[in-house]
Amino acid sequence: ASMGWQPVLLLLGACALAQLVQGGGKTLVLLEEDGVAYTHSNFFDSLKSRGFELEFATADNAGLSLTRYGEDIYQNLIIFAPSAKEFGGNIGVAAITSFIDNGGNVLVAASSAIDEAIRDLATECGLEFDESKTSVIDHINYDVADSGSHTRVLVNPNNIVNSTLMVGPKSSAPLLYRGVGMSIDSDNALVMSVVHASSSAYSYYTEDKISEYPHAVGKNTVLVAALQARNNARVVFSGSLDLFSDEFMTSSVQGVAAGSKKFDRSANQEFVEALSRWVFKETGVLRHSKVQHHHVGKKTPPEFYYVEENIEYSLVIEENVNGKWQPFKGDGVQLEFHRIDPFVRTALRGNNGVYSVKLQLPDVYGVFQFKVDYRNLGYTYLFSTTQVSVRPKTHRMYERFIPSAFPYYASAFSMMVALVLFSFVFIFHRDDKDKQQ
């Protein structure tokens, strides 16, 4: 009976692996209200066309849960519910952070109506949103269709992070943004700004006069932020829910400054599609395999190495491109021969995905590691360690005669020759007086 289940289990495992490689996956979408699914239909249709299985629910649904029997139900989570005071069911900030710790990906969009649930989640991830009813205001870079509050902000393409993997190719059209601003905790090295405001922007209440210093000013006003955790889980926070809306994707844009160029469409659609591909791990995913090390000219690794031996190290790095693993073509991959500190740090040269290098071990013995820790903007972290032992040379491995010791050799042999000569003279030499006697 157990043998009959093996083909089924193998098929299920193959399906799970294929789903992981091809992207997509089961995704829970928490909405503020059902109407958001229609006002943001272009974004959701894009996800469905790429193989995502979307499950929509209102944020206060009492039956919500991210896990079942201790296992995650979903691969991804989308939260388009800015004004939610708390989430329904078993979903809370602790449950979402646990979901991220298990490798889940999260996309969160806020607005000026932001409430405590989103703010608390952002705080856990190293971000701080401005207060409710505040907006990003720019009295210079706003759209001609603005209602007068100057909150329909145009974001210059130069204010977007320079990463094709994360945001797609650079567009000439600006982004259209309306929402709340945020700031990044400087102590959190894993959080980065994806989109920031212009130097003329600030975050404050739209109806009030400025009586205190705003929460964020100028380029420190973050509009979209991203976090890639150490386990390669990805999280994106946007201060604007409208950024993903059909209206902002299809709207024409033009600045109010004299001579500003009019664009038939904003860059929102291309931006949010590329950003969603990144956060849900359709792009920028790396893996490594076939880690090898051995003496130069040999193929098998030894039980241990001796100091100052010449060795070769290699590994295969692949990138997931459109659901298929292909040889990685990037550069900047480094190898460290590491004990407490790196004794050797050298670049690995790639050839069709195989990265290798030849190096000489240091004149230090102990337990070392071959360590590859590759971190590049837009890519998942690549980390590999292989432990090896390095022993001191045995007495038979040293040179018989050392050139620098030739003077000592000469002095030793000269003393031996002198001793022989002295012994010969001492034995066979006699004084004349001894001869006469």
Salt bridges, closest charged atoms under 4 A:
GLU131 OE2 - ARG119 NH2 3.83
ASP143 OD2 - ARG152 NE 3.01
ASP242 OD2 - ARG178 NE 2.93
GLU247 OE2 - ARG152 NH1 3.61
GLU270 OE2 - ARG265 NH2 2.95
GLU273 OE2 - ARG277 NH2 3.38
GLU282 OE2 - ARG50 NH2 2.63
GLU282 OE1 - ARG277 NH1 3.69
GLU308 OE1 - LYS393 NZ 3.17
GLU309 OE1 - HIS295 NE2 2.93
GLU318 OE1 - ARG287 NE 2.79
GLU336 OE2 - ARG345 NE 2.98
ASP373 OD1 - ARG375 NE 3.31
ASP431 OD1 - HIS429 NE2 3.65
